[in-house]
Amino acid sequence: MAAKSNMPASMEFYQDNTRLKWIILIVSVIISAGSIYYTDILVDQLKAREKQQVELFAKALEYINTSEGNIVFITDEIIFKNKSIPVIWITQENQYQYANVDLDEKWSKSKKDEFLKHQVEDMKEAYPPIEMTFTNENGVKESLGYVYYKNSKLLTQLIVFPYIQLSVLIIFGFISYLAFNYSRTAEQNQVWVGLAKETAHQLGTPLSSLMAWVEVLREDTELNQKGIVDELDKDIRKLTIVTERFSSIGSTPVLKEENIYLLVKNVVGYLQPRVSSKVNFEVSTLSESINAKVHAPLFEWVVENLCKNAVDAMGNAGTIAIKIMRGGNRRVLIDISDTGKGIPKTIIQNVFKPGFTTKKRGWGLGLALAKRIIEMYHEGKIYVKVSEENVGTTFRIELKSA
């Protein structure tokens, strides 16, 4: 809850990856932009080439209409060679001629003319028409009509290609991102489970030894009268619960209907004598019979973790207020507030990430585990409800009502 964060080097790969994501995004954008730019250059070159071909086509039509010589070469090598560029030319008599236009020859003449008129309108929007002219006996140029054209199918496909390519890259990148996140989550899950199981196993041996020593100490009347043995017994029971908590990580816990108020009071009752006397706990609720389906050891762990963080944030002096309420949509709300240093807005979104910590010797696993316990095992929510620097922080837990 303090402003400065300390992150273990082992966690940096998962935490400090924002820059890497931006680099990958920028490189992808550059590649995509380069592909589109290069394709645009090719498209412009093909457009110029097709325009030259249409101009040559128009010249050939001019020659056919004005020459009395042999026009076989013109028709065979120029006009009939154009098998890709759609063209329509309108003569002085307002007659429509066409080439490479998708038109059903079975249509009536009126239907063909109507179709060709629409095509001409489309061609006008694509490119300006090319006028066919000839010089009469008086040296004056006269119009033979106009040639209209539009992009060939190949050029149209080339124009669309970079956007299809970009769409494919985006889809592939999205799938890769999901796959990476899934594999990373699976890896993190394995780390969590392995760490928790190993911790529970390691606690087992000294815990059994401590239980034996407590039985030995019970025989000492003086220690029994001072209450030392009872306090040790409480700590042993607490360690037993902690071991059970760690053992529960990785397996699906059984949720039972529990009294949330009593569970919170149990946590506060354990923590109160073990923290500074300057820390005051306040538990309030409108009803002491608010129940929810929870796994008691894991839920108590979350509350305990939030309370310990609050104690650290307050510097072992202040008030921790826990409010238990009924919410809408059959929800139970638990607000845990402190009067500590608060969390800067710039790092609020990071507090639940593994490895993020504000403590010099922290590992940044407490809140990450709390989030997993509430959201994964209890299908609830945990988040920072409000935080103000030098005023305090409120965490909210949302659970399903029993």
Summary of the structure (lengths in Angstrom):
residues: 402
radius of gyration: 39.8
end to end distance: 31.9
largest distance: 138.1
contacts: 1132
relative contact order: 0.10
helix: 55%
strand: 18%
